[in-house]
Amino acid sequence: MTELIIYAILFLILIGHTLLASKMYNAVHQNKTLDIQEKNDWKLKALILPVYFWGRYKRRVL
């Protein structure tokens, strides 16, 4: 039973990671003020740690 709970928690973390990364990816892709190199840099960061870099991206853009 403990193993099932651990897998469920890991699954929820993975889903949250994927959803936030896709949200950040779309926001970066639609940003017209960034050049292609900056967009690629932010998109890569979105795949690594989306929670941390989403905050840094929002502070930089706003």
CHARMM internal coordinates of N, CA and C (Angstrom, degrees):
IC EDIT
DIST 1 N 1 CA 1.4494
DIST 1 CA 1 C 1.5235
ANGL 1 N 1 CA 1 C 111.33
DIST 1 C 2 N 1.3216
ANGL 1 CA 1 C 2 N 116.47
DIHE 1 N 1 CA 1 C 2 N -39.87
DIST 2 N 2 CA 1.4628
ANGL 1 C 2 N 2 CA 120.55
DIHE 1 CA 1 C 2 N 2 CA 179.54
DIST 2 CA 2 C 1.5282
ANGL 2 N 2 CA 2 C 110.58
DIHE 1 C 2 N 2 CA 2 C -62.70
DIST 2 C 3 N 1.3159
ANGL 2 CA 2 C 3 N 115.17
DIHE 2 N 2 CA 2 C 3 N -38.09
DIST 3 N 3 CA 1.4633
ANGL 2 C 3 N 3 CA 119.92
DIHE 2 CA 2 C 3 N 3 CA 179.73
DIST 3 CA 3 C 1.5295
ANGL 3 N 3 CA 3 C 110.96
DIHE 2 C 3 N 3 CA 3 C -63.08
DIST 3 C 4 N 1.3148
ANGL 3 CA 3 C 4 N 116.83
DIHE 3 N 3 CA 3 C 4 N -40.09
DIST 4 N 4 CA 1.4579
ANGL 3 C 4 N 4 CA 121.93
DIHE 3 CA 3 C 4 N 4 CA 178.51
DIST 4 CA 4 C 1.5242
ANGL 4 N 4 CA 4 C 111.13
DIHE 3 C 4 N 4 CA 4 C -63.68
DIST 4 C 5 N 1.3055
ANGL 4 CA 4 C 5 N 117.42
DIHE 4 N 4 CA 4 C 5 N -41.16
DIST 5 N 5 CA 1.4670
ANGL 4 C 5 N 5 CA 121.77
DIHE 4 CA 4 C 5 N 5 CA 178.95
DIST 5 CA 5 C 1.5294
ANGL 5 N 5 CA 5 C 110.10
DIHE 4 C 5 N 5 CA 5 C -65.13
DIST 5 C 6 N 1.3193
ANGL 5 CA 5 C 6 N 116.62
DIHE 5 N 5 CA 5 C 6 N -41.25
DIST 6 N 6 CA 1.4708
ANGL 5 C 6 N 6 CA 120.50
DIHE 5 CA 5 C 6 N 6 CA 178.45
DIST 6 CA 6 C 1.5180
ANGL 6 N 6 CA 6 C 110.38
DIHE 5 C 6 N 6 CA 6 C -63.17
DIST 6 C 7 N 1.3308
ANGL 6 CA 6 C 7 N 117.36
DIHE 6 N 6 CA 6 C 7 N -44.26
DIST 7 N 7 CA 1.4591
ANGL 6 C 7 N 7 CA 120.74
DIHE 6 CA 6 C 7 N 7 CA 178.77
DIST 7 CA 7 C 1.5326
ANGL 7 N 7 CA 7 C 111.74
DIHE 6 C 7 N 7 CA 7 C -64.16
DIST 7 C 8 N 1.3143
ANGL 7 CA 7 C 8 N 117.18
DIHE 7 N 7 CA 7 C 8 N -37.62
DIST 8 N 8 CA 1.4639
ANGL 7 C 8 N 8 CA 120.98
DIHE 7 CA 7 C 8 N 8 CA 178.66
DIST 8 CA 8 C 1.5212
ANGL 8 N 8 CA 8 C 110.82
DIHE 7 C 8 N 8 CA 8 C -65.24
DIST 8 C 9 N 1.3283
ANGL 8 CA 8 C 9 N 116.44
DIHE 8 N 8 CA 8 C 9 N -42.46
DIST 9 N 9 CA 1.4691
ANGL 8 C 9 N 9 CA 120.10
DIHE 8 CA 8 C 9 N 9 CA 178.25
DIST 9 CA 9 C 1.5151
ANGL 9 N 9 CA 9 C 111.12
DIHE 8 C 9 N 9 CA 9 C -64.92
DIST 9 C 10 N 1.3302
ANGL 9 CA 9 C 10 N 117.00
DIHE 9 N 9 CA 9 C 10 N -43.99
DIST 10 N 10 CA 1.4725
ANGL 9 C 10 N 10 CA 120.54
DIHE 9 CA 9 C 10 N 10 CA 177.36
DIST 10 CA 10 C 1.5232
ANGL 10 N 10 CA 10 C 111.49
DIHE 9 C 10 N 10 CA 10 C -62.09
DIST 10 C 11 N 1.3214
ANGL 10 CA 10 C 11 N 117.11
DIHE 10 N 10 CA 10 C 11 N -38.35
DIST 11 N 11 CA 1.4531
ANGL 10 C 11 N 11 CA 120.95
DIHE 10 CA 10 C 11 N 11 CA 178.07
DIST 11 CA 11 C 1.5253
ANGL 11 N 11 CA 11 C 111.01
DIHE 10 C 11 N 11 CA 11 C -63.86
DIST 11 C 12 N 1.3349
ANGL 11 CA 11 C 12 N 117.48
DIHE 11 N 11 CA 11 C 12 N -42.86
DIST 12 N 12 CA 1.4655
ANGL 11 C 12 N 12 CA 120.72
DIHE 11 CA 11 C 12 N 12 CA 178.94
DIST 12 CA 12 C 1.5276
ANGL 12 N 12 CA 12 C 111.41
DIHE 11 C 12 N 12 CA 12 C -65.58
DIST 12 C 13 N 1.3213
ANGL 12 CA 12 C 13 N 116.55
DIHE 12 N 12 CA 12 C 13 N -38.36
DIST 13 N 13 CA 1.4681
ANGL 12 C 13 N 13 CA 120.01
DIHE 12 CA 12 C 13 N 13 CA 176.26
DIST 13 CA 13 C 1.5211
ANGL 13 N 13 CA 13 C 110.65
DIHE 12 C 13 N 13 CA 13 C -63.47
DIST 13 C 14 N 1.3226
ANGL 13 CA 13 C 14 N 116.67
DIHE 13 N 13 CA 13 C 14 N -43.10
DIST 14 N 14 CA 1.4598
ANGL 13 C 14 N 14 CA 120.88
DIHE 13 CA 13 C 14 N 14 CA 179.18
DIST 14 CA 14 C 1.5261
ANGL 14 N 14 CA 14 C 112.07
DIHE 13 C 14 N 14 CA 14 C -64.10
DIST 14 C 15 N 1.3082
ANGL 14 CA 14 C 15 N 117.38
DIHE 14 N 14 CA 14 C 15 N -42.59
DIST 15 N 15 CA 1.4706
ANGL 14 C 15 N 15 CA 121.26
DIHE 14 CA 14 C 15 N 15 CA 177.93
DIST 15 CA 15 C 1.5279
ANGL 15 N 15 CA 15 C 110.52
DIHE 14 C 15 N 15 CA 15 C -63.71
DIST 15 C 16 N 1.3287
ANGL 15 CA 15 C 16 N 117.08
DIHE 15 N 15 CA 15 C 16 N -44.32
DIST 16 N 16 CA 1.4668
ANGL 15 C 16 N 16 CA 120.40
DIHE 15 CA 15 C 16 N 16 CA 177.95
DIST 16 CA 16 C 1.5142
ANGL 16 N 16 CA 16 C 112.05
DIHE 15 C 16 N 16 CA 16 C -61.84
DIST 16 C 17 N 1.3204
ANGL 16 CA 16 C 17 N 116.27
DIHE 16 N 16 CA 16 C 17 N -41.86
DIST 17 N 17 CA 1.4617
ANGL 16 C 17 N 17 CA 121.69
DIHE 16 CA 16 C 17 N 17 CA 177.63
DIST 17 CA 17 C 1.5259
ANGL 17 N 17 CA 17 C 110.38
DIHE 16 C 17 N 17 CA 17 C -60.24
DIST 17 C 18 N 1.3102
ANGL 17 CA 17 C 18 N 116.45
DIHE 17 N 17 CA 17 C 18 N -45.95
DIST 18 N 18 CA 1.4675
ANGL 17 C 18 N 18 CA 121.60
DIHE 17 CA 17 C 18 N 18 CA -178.85
DIST 18 CA 18 C 1.5239
ANGL 18 N 18 CA 18 C 111.66
DIHE 17 C 18 N 18 CA 18 C -64.56
DIST 18 C 19 N 1.3252
ANGL 18 CA 18 C 19 N 116.98
DIHE 18 N 18 CA 18 C 19 N -43.97
DIST 19 N 19 CA 1.4619
ANGL 18 C 19 N 19 CA 120.08
DIHE 18 CA 18 C 19 N 19 CA -178.78
DIST 19 CA 19 C 1.5288
ANGL 19 N 19 CA 19 C 112.09
DIHE 18 C 19 N 19 CA 19 C -66.14
DIST 19 C 20 N 1.3233
ANGL 19 CA 19 C 20 N 117.16
DIHE 19 N 19 CA 19 C 20 N -42.92
DIST 20 N 20 CA 1.4594
ANGL 19 C 20 N 20 CA 119.72
DIHE 19 CA 19 C 20 N 20 CA 179.59
DIST 20 CA 20 C 1.5321
ANGL 20 N 20 CA 20 C 111.27
DIHE 19 C 20 N 20 CA 20 C -69.17
DIST 20 C 21 N 1.3307
ANGL 20 CA 20 C 21 N 117.04
DIHE 20 N 20 CA 20 C 21 N -37.42
DIST 21 N 21 CA 1.4606
ANGL 20 C 21 N 21 CA 120.06
DIHE 20 CA 20 C 21 N 21 CA 177.78
DIST 21 CA 21 C 1.5316
ANGL 21 N 21 CA 21 C 110.15
DIHE 20 C 21 N 21 CA 21 C -63.88
DIST 21 C 22 N 1.3225
ANGL 21 CA 21 C 22 N 117.91
DIHE 21 N 21 CA 21 C 22 N -41.44
DIST 22 N 22 CA 1.4622
ANGL 21 C 22 N 22 CA 119.94
DIHE 21 CA 21 C 22 N 22 CA 179.60
DIST 22 CA 22 C 1.5257
ANGL 22 N 22 CA 22 C 111.28
DIHE 21 C 22 N 22 CA 22 C -68.37
DIST 22 C 23 N 1.3289
ANGL 22 CA 22 C 23 N 117.07
DIHE 22 N 22 CA 22 C 23 N -35.59
DIST 23 N 23 CA 1.4683
ANGL 22 C 23 N 23 CA 120.37
DIHE 22 CA 22 C 23 N 23 CA 177.26
DIST 23 CA 23 C 1.5288
ANGL 23 N 23 CA 23 C 110.71
DIHE 22 C 23 N 23 CA 23 C -64.07
DIST 23 C 24 N 1.3286
ANGL 23 CA 23 C 24 N 115.70
DIHE 23 N 23 CA 23 C 24 N -45.46
DIST 24 N 24 CA 1.4643
ANGL 23 C 24 N 24 CA 119.67
DIHE 23 CA 23 C 24 N 24 CA 179.11
DIST 24 CA 24 C 1.5204
ANGL 24 N 24 CA 24 C 110.71
DIHE 23 C 24 N 24 CA 24 C -66.50
DIST 24 C 25 N 1.3297
ANGL 24 CA 24 C 25 N 116.98
DIHE 24 N 24 CA 24 C 25 N -41.06
DIST 25 N 25 CA 1.4616
ANGL 24 C 25 N 25 CA 121.88
DIHE 24 CA 24 C 25 N 25 CA 178.99
DIST 25 CA 25 C 1.5277
ANGL 25 N 25 CA 25 C 110.06
DIHE 24 C 25 N 25 CA 25 C -57.57
DIST 25 C 26 N 1.3103
ANGL 25 CA 25 C 26 N 117.36
DIHE 25 N 25 CA 25 C 26 N -46.21
DIST 26 N 26 CA 1.4690
ANGL 25 C 26 N 26 CA 121.06
DIHE 25 CA 25 C 26 N 26 CA 179.60
DIST 26 CA 26 C 1.5240
ANGL 26 N 26 CA 26 C 111.76
DIHE 25 C 26 N 26 CA 26 C -65.93
DIST 26 C 27 N 1.3195
ANGL 26 CA 26 C 27 N 117.47
DIHE 26 N 26 CA 26 C 27 N -40.61
DIST 27 N 27 CA 1.4634
ANGL 26 C 27 N 27 CA 120.52
DIHE 26 CA 26 C 27 N 27 CA 179.64
DIST 27 CA 27 C 1.5263
ANGL 27 N 27 CA 27 C 110.90
DIHE 26 C 27 N 27 CA 27 C -63.92
DIST 27 C 28 N 1.3248
ANGL 27 CA 27 C 28 N 116.19
DIHE 27 N 27 CA 27 C 28 N -41.64
DIST 28 N 28 CA 1.4677
ANGL 27 C 28 N 28 CA 120.10
DIHE 27 CA 27 C 28 N 28 CA 178.73
DIST 28 CA 28 C 1.5245
ANGL 28 N 28 CA 28 C 109.94
DIHE 27 C 28 N 28 CA 28 C -67.18
DIST 28 C 29 N 1.3146
ANGL 28 CA 28 C 29 N 116.93
DIHE 28 N 28 CA 28 C 29 N -41.97
DIST 29 N 29 CA 1.4697
ANGL 28 C 29 N 29 CA 120.79
DIHE 28 CA 28 C 29 N 29 CA -178.03
DIST 29 CA 29 C 1.5356
ANGL 29 N 29 CA 29 C 111.75
DIHE 28 C 29 N 29 CA 29 C -63.14
DIST 29 C 30 N 1.3160
ANGL 29 CA 29 C 30 N 117.32
DIHE 29 N 29 CA 29 C 30 N -33.44
DIST 30 N 30 CA 1.4593
ANGL 29 C 30 N 30 CA 120.83
DIHE 29 CA 29 C 30 N 30 CA -178.15
DIST 30 CA 30 C 1.5228
ANGL 30 N 30 CA 30 C 113.50
DIHE 29 C 30 N 30 CA 30 C -86.17
DIST 30 C 31 N 1.3236
ANGL 30 CA 30 C 31 N 117.27
DIHE 30 N 30 CA 30 C 31 N -7.66
DIST 31 N 31 CA 1.4563
ANGL 30 C 31 N 31 CA 121.30
DIHE 30 CA 30 C 31 N 31 CA -179.25
DIST 31 CA 31 C 1.5311
ANGL 31 N 31 CA 31 C 109.34
DIHE 30 C 31 N 31 CA 31 C -76.45
DIST 31 C 32 N 1.3180
ANGL 31 CA 31 C 32 N 116.65
DIHE 31 N 31 CA 31 C 32 N 116.68
DIST 32 N 32 CA 1.4694
ANGL 31 C 32 N 32 CA 121.62
DIHE 31 CA 31 C 32 N 32 CA -176.41
DIST 32 CA 32 C 1.5298
ANGL 32 N 32 CA 32 C 112.83
DIHE 31 C 32 N 32 CA 32 C -84.78
DIST 32 C 33 N 1.3361
ANGL 32 CA 32 C 33 N 117.90
DIHE 32 N 32 CA 32 C 33 N -11.95
DIST 33 N 33 CA 1.4606
ANGL 32 C 33 N 33 CA 120.06
DIHE 32 CA 32 C 33 N 33 CA -177.08
DIST 33 CA 33 C 1.5262
ANGL 33 N 33 CA 33 C 113.06
DIHE 32 C 33 N 33 CA 33 C -83.77
DIST 33 C 34 N 1.3282
ANGL 33 CA 33 C 34 N 117.60
DIHE 33 N 33 CA 33 C 34 N -14.10
DIST 34 N 34 CA 1.4589
ANGL 33 C 34 N 34 CA 120.82
DIHE 33 CA 33 C 34 N 34 CA -179.28
DIST 34 CA 34 C 1.5197
ANGL 34 N 34 CA 34 C 110.54
DIHE 33 C 34 N 34 CA 34 C -91.16
DIST 34 C 35 N 1.3318
ANGL 34 CA 34 C 35 N 116.39
DIHE 34 N 34 CA 34 C 35 N 143.95
DIST 35 N 35 CA 1.4604
ANGL 34 C 35 N 35 CA 118.57
DIHE 34 CA 34 C 35 N 35 CA 173.37
DIST 35 CA 35 C 1.5330
ANGL 35 N 35 CA 35 C 108.66
DIHE 34 C 35 N 35 CA 35 C -83.01
DIST 35 C 36 N 1.3167
ANGL 35 CA 35 C 36 N 117.12
DIHE 35 N 35 CA 35 C 36 N 175.51
DIST 36 N 36 CA 1.4586
ANGL 35 C 36 N 36 CA 121.79
DIHE 35 CA 35 C 36 N 36 CA -172.96
DIST 36 CA 36 C 1.5305
ANGL 36 N 36 CA 36 C 112.30
DIHE 35 C 36 N 36 CA 36 C -63.87
DIST 36 C 37 N 1.3161
ANGL 36 CA 36 C 37 N 117.48
DIHE 36 N 36 CA 36 C 37 N -35.57
DIST 37 N 37 CA 1.4622
ANGL 36 C 37 N 37 CA 120.39
DIHE 36 CA 36 C 37 N 37 CA -179.89
DIST 37 CA 37 C 1.5350
ANGL 37 N 37 CA 37 C 111.12
DIHE 36 C 37 N 37 CA 37 C -68.89
DIST 37 C 38 N 1.3357
ANGL 37 CA 37 C 38 N 116.39
DIHE 37 N 37 CA 37 C 38 N -41.91
DIST 38 N 38 CA 1.4689
ANGL 37 C 38 N 38 CA 119.72
DIHE 37 CA 37 C 38 N 38 CA 177.64
DIST 38 CA 38 C 1.5278
ANGL 38 N 38 CA 38 C 111.04
DIHE 37 C 38 N 38 CA 38 C -65.57
DIST 38 C 39 N 1.3338
ANGL 38 CA 38 C 39 N 116.60
DIHE 38 N 38 CA 38 C 39 N -40.02
DIST 39 N 39 CA 1.4625
ANGL 38 C 39 N 39 CA 120.01
DIHE 38 CA 38 C 39 N 39 CA 177.84
DIST 39 CA 39 C 1.5217
ANGL 39 N 39 CA 39 C 110.80
DIHE 38 C 39 N 39 CA 39 C -60.82
DIST 39 C 40 N 1.3272
ANGL 39 CA 39 C 40 N 116.40
DIHE 39 N 39 CA 39 C 40 N -45.95
DIST 40 N 40 CA 1.4609
ANGL 39 C 40 N 40 CA 119.82
DIHE 39 CA 39 C 40 N 40 CA 179.97
DIST 40 CA 40 C 1.5261
ANGL 40 N 40 CA 40 C 111.47
DIHE 39 C 40 N 40 CA 40 C -63.65
DIST 40 C 41 N 1.3224
ANGL 40 CA 40 C 41 N 116.73
DIHE 40 N 40 CA 40 C 41 N -37.96
DIST 41 N 41 CA 1.4574
ANGL 40 C 41 N 41 CA 120.82
DIHE 40 CA 40 C 41 N 41 CA 178.52
DIST 41 CA 41 C 1.5294
ANGL 41 N 41 CA 41 C 110.87
DIHE 40 C 41 N 41 CA 41 C -63.28
DIST 41 C 42 N 1.3246
ANGL 41 CA 41 C 42 N 117.50
DIHE 41 N 41 CA 41 C 42 N -46.86
DIST 42 N 42 CA 1.4677
ANGL 41 C 42 N 42 CA 120.83
DIHE 41 CA 41 C 42 N 42 CA -179.98
DIST 42 CA 42 C 1.5257
ANGL 42 N 42 CA 42 C 111.32
DIHE 41 C 42 N 42 CA 42 C -67.76
DIST 42 C 43 N 1.3263
ANGL 42 CA 42 C 43 N 117.38
DIHE 42 N 42 CA 42 C 43 N -35.75
DIST 43 N 43 CA 1.4639
ANGL 42 C 43 N 43 CA 119.96
DIHE 42 CA 42 C 43 N 43 CA 178.62
DIST 43 CA 43 C 1.5253
ANGL 43 N 43 CA 43 C 110.98
DIHE 42 C 43 N 43 CA 43 C -65.67
DIST 43 C 44 N 1.3097
ANGL 43 CA 43 C 44 N 117.36
DIHE 43 N 43 CA 43 C 44 N -39.79
DIST 44 N 44 CA 1.4624
ANGL 43 C 44 N 44 CA 120.63
DIHE 43 CA 43 C 44 N 44 CA 176.92
DIST 44 CA 44 C 1.5192
ANGL 44 N 44 CA 44 C 110.65
DIHE 43 C 44 N 44 CA 44 C -65.08
DIST 44 C 45 N 1.3168
ANGL 44 CA 44 C 45 N 116.46
DIHE 44 N 44 CA 44 C 45 N -41.52
DIST 45 N 45 CA 1.4638
ANGL 44 C 45 N 45 CA 120.16
DIHE 44 CA 44 C 45 N 45 CA 177.92
DIST 45 CA 45 C 1.5277
ANGL 45 N 45 CA 45 C 110.78
DIHE 44 C 45 N 45 CA 45 C -63.81
DIST 45 C 46 N 1.3307
ANGL 45 CA 45 C 46 N 117.08
DIHE 45 N 45 CA 45 C 46 N -33.52
DIST 46 N 46 CA 1.4635
ANGL 45 C 46 N 46 CA 120.93
DIHE 45 CA 45 C 46 N 46 CA 178.74
DIST 46 CA 46 C 1.5192
ANGL 46 N 46 CA 46 C 111.27
DIHE 45 C 46 N 46 CA 46 C -64.24
DIST 46 C 47 N 1.3148
ANGL 46 CA 46 C 47 N 117.17
DIHE 46 N 46 CA 46 C 47 N -30.44
DIST 47 N 47 CA 1.4579
ANGL 46 C 47 N 47 CA 119.67
DIHE 46 CA 46 C 47 N 47 CA 179.60
DIST 47 CA 47 C 1.5239
ANGL 47 N 47 CA 47 C 112.43
DIHE 46 C 47 N 47 CA 47 C -79.38
DIST 47 C 48 N 1.3237
ANGL 47 CA 47 C 48 N 117.15
DIHE 47 N 47 CA 47 C 48 N -24.18
DIST 48 N 48 CA 1.4624
ANGL 47 C 48 N 48 CA 120.53
DIHE 47 CA 47 C 48 N 48 CA -176.40
DIST 48 CA 48 C 1.5271
ANGL 48 N 48 CA 48 C 110.71
DIHE 47 C 48 N 48 CA 48 C -83.83
DIST 48 C 49 N 1.3170
ANGL 48 CA 48 C 49 N 117.12
DIHE 48 N 48 CA 48 C 49 N -64.11
DIST 49 N 49 CA 1.4711
ANGL 48 C 49 N 49 CA 122.52
DIHE 48 CA 48 C 49 N 49 CA -178.37
DIST 49 CA 49 C 1.5236
ANGL 49 N 49 CA 49 C 108.87
DIHE 48 C 49 N 49 CA 49 C -136.12
DIST 49 C 50 N 1.3072
ANGL 49 CA 49 C 50 N 118.41
DIHE 49 N 49 CA 49 C 50 N 82.46
DIST 50 N 50 CA 1.4628
ANGL 49 C 50 N 50 CA 119.52
DIHE 49 CA 49 C 50 N 50 CA -173.89
DIST 50 CA 50 C 1.5244
ANGL 50 N 50 CA 50 C 114.45
DIHE 49 C 50 N 50 CA 50 C -65.10
DIST 50 C 51 N 1.3147
ANGL 50 CA 50 C 51 N 119.19
DIHE 50 N 50 CA 50 C 51 N -33.33
DIST 51 N 51 CA 1.4667
ANGL 50 C 51 N 51 CA 120.86
DIHE 50 CA 50 C 51 N 51 CA -178.10
DIST 51 CA 51 C 1.5296
ANGL 51 N 51 CA 51 C 110.08
DIHE 50 C 51 N 51 CA 51 C -65.89
DIST 51 C 52 N 1.3096
ANGL 51 CA 51 C 52 N 116.97
DIHE 51 N 51 CA 51 C 52 N -47.63
DIST 52 N 52 CA 1.4642
ANGL 51 C 52 N 52 CA 121.65
DIHE 51 CA 51 C 52 N 52 CA -178.36
DIST 52 CA 52 C 1.5343
ANGL 52 N 52 CA 52 C 111.12
DIHE 51 C 52 N 52 CA 52 C -67.20
DIST 52 C 53 N 1.3227
ANGL 52 CA 52 C 53 N 116.83
DIHE 52 N 52 CA 52 C 53 N -48.33
DIST 53 N 53 CA 1.4563
ANGL 52 C 53 N 53 CA 119.91
DIHE 52 CA 52 C 53 N 53 CA -174.84
DIST 53 CA 53 C 1.5287
ANGL 53 N 53 CA 53 C 113.08
DIHE 52 C 53 N 53 CA 53 C -77.13
DIST 53 C 54 N 1.3357
ANGL 53 CA 53 C 54 N 118.32
DIHE 53 N 53 CA 53 C 54 N -20.24
DIST 54 N 54 CA 1.4621
ANGL 53 C 54 N 54 CA 120.16
DIHE 53 CA 53 C 54 N 54 CA 175.01
DIST 54 CA 54 C 1.5294
ANGL 54 N 54 CA 54 C 109.57
DIHE 53 C 54 N 54 CA 54 C -64.17
DIST 54 C 55 N 1.3158
ANGL 54 CA 54 C 55 N 116.74
DIHE 54 N 54 CA 54 C 55 N -42.29
DIST 55 N 55 CA 1.4683
ANGL 54 C 55 N 55 CA 120.72
DIHE 54 CA 54 C 55 N 55 CA 176.91
DIST 55 CA 55 C 1.5093
ANGL 55 N 55 CA 55 C 111.94
DIHE 54 C 55 N 55 CA 55 C -64.43
DIST 55 C 56 N 1.3202
ANGL 55 CA 55 C 56 N 116.94
DIHE 55 N 55 CA 55 C 56 N -42.96
DIST 56 N 56 CA 1.4697
ANGL 55 C 56 N 56 CA 120.00
DIHE 55 CA 55 C 56 N 56 CA 178.90
DIST 56 CA 56 C 1.5209
ANGL 56 N 56 CA 56 C 110.98
DIHE 55 C 56 N 56 CA 56 C -66.59
DIST 56 C 57 N 1.3197
ANGL 56 CA 56 C 57 N 117.85
DIHE 56 N 56 CA 56 C 57 N -37.52
DIST 57 N 57 CA 1.4719
ANGL 56 C 57 N 57 CA 121.53
DIHE 56 CA 56 C 57 N 57 CA 178.60
DIST 57 CA 57 C 1.5255
ANGL 57 N 57 CA 57 C 110.22
DIHE 56 C 57 N 57 CA 57 C -65.33
DIST 57 C 58 N 1.3254
ANGL 57 CA 57 C 58 N 117.14
DIHE 57 N 57 CA 57 C 58 N -44.75
DIST 58 N 58 CA 1.4649
ANGL 57 C 58 N 58 CA 120.52
DIHE 57 CA 57 C 58 N 58 CA -179.48
DIST 58 CA 58 C 1.5413
ANGL 58 N 58 CA 58 C 111.12
DIHE 57 C 58 N 58 CA 58 C -63.37
DIST 58 C 59 N 1.3344
ANGL 58 CA 58 C 59 N 118.04
DIHE 58 N 58 CA 58 C 59 N -40.47
DIST 59 N 59 CA 1.4603
ANGL 58 C 59 N 59 CA 120.60
DIHE 58 CA 58 C 59 N 59 CA 178.01
DIST 59 CA 59 C 1.5159
ANGL 59 N 59 CA 59 C 110.74
DIHE 58 C 59 N 59 CA 59 C -66.23
DIST 59 C 60 N 1.3211
ANGL 59 CA 59 C 60 N 118.82
DIHE 59 N 59 CA 59 C 60 N -35.93
DIST 60 N 60 CA 1.4594
ANGL 59 C 60 N 60 CA 122.20
DIHE 59 CA 59 C 60 N 60 CA -178.31
DIST 60 CA 60 C 1.5249
ANGL 60 N 60 CA 60 C 111.10
DIHE 59 C 60 N 60 CA 60 C -72.00
DIST 60 C 61 N 1.3182
ANGL 60 CA 60 C 61 N 116.57
DIHE 60 N 60 CA 60 C 61 N -41.96
DIST 61 N 61 CA 1.4534
ANGL 60 C 61 N 61 CA 121.49
DIHE 60 CA 60 C 61 N 61 CA -175.63
DIST 61 CA 61 C 1.5265
ANGL 61 N 61 CA 61 C 110.48
DIHE 60 C 61 N 61 CA 61 C -77.33
DIST 61 C 62 N 1.3047
ANGL 61 CA 61 C 62 N 117.91
DIHE 61 N 61 CA 61 C 62 N -41.50
DIST 62 N 62 CA 1.4693
ANGL 61 C 62 N 62 CA 120.04
DIHE 61 CA 61 C 62 N 62 CA -177.50
DIST 62 CA 62 C 1.4818
ANGL 62 N 62 CA 62 C 108.13
DIHE 61 C 62 N 62 CA 62 C -87.77
END
COOR INIT
IC SEED 1 N 1 CA 1 C
IC BUILD
